[in-house]
Amino acid sequence: MLLDQFGIVGLLAYLRSADREKDIYTLALGTDLTALGLNLNSNENLYHSFLSPFSDASCRLQDIDFPVPTDYIINFQIKDKLAPIDLSRYHEDTLFYLFYMNGGDLIQLQAAAALFDHDWRYHTEKRIWLTKVPGLEPHQKEATFERGIYTVFDVSQWRKVQMEMSIEYNKLAEKPQLAQYLLPQQQQQQQQSQATLSSFLQQQLQQQAYSSSSANSGLSSLSANPNQTRSY
């Protein structure tokens, strides 16, 4: 019986068994990468559609990084011209989608605030959204908690289910205050707009200065050559 199977003795026994069992030879001794016909000195990806050594399929097209022409990247060109999104007009299913698909983004906070307006509350410990069942009062209600049947949004099934549970009031999140997030963003956008306007005005002044200098040089040449004829 091998007692030190994870030590040097175990490794030696594994290497010996690799000589007898060809299936584990590669796992025991590894693979020589230079024998695969790949240029290991290349600065680019060796195999563009390679996903993982544990995957049987290649990368999908949406998983591969492709260089996108700058003409197609229009987000920074039109984002200031788009009307603000009014999430109060959206259905709860759409709000849940925006909340779970935009983690760490401002739109996640906006979706959370809209769900609060729809009488949903977020449980910080269980990480679920819940709301009261219309017309159904809690079985037990105390100063710090209540117990009853609530409607819970189940992310794994992506549907609303009813569940009996106890809710401690201090475990419910407060409604996000969007003002403290929107104000710095608006200030940043104003600064960017002012910087863009200043750059545009500077270019206009440079063009005017260039035009004036060109006109003055033309007048100077005409003054130096009064007999020069002009053609139109």
PyMOL commands that set and color helices and strands:
alter all, ss='L'
color gray80, all
select helices_A, chain A and resi 8-20+22-29+33-36+61-63+70-72+75-78+87-89+92-101+106-117+169-171+179-224
alter helices_A, ss='H'
color red, helices_A
select strands_A, chain A and resi 121-123+128-132+140-141+145-154+159-168
alter strands_A, ss='S'
color yellow, strands_A
deselect
rebuild
show_as cartoon
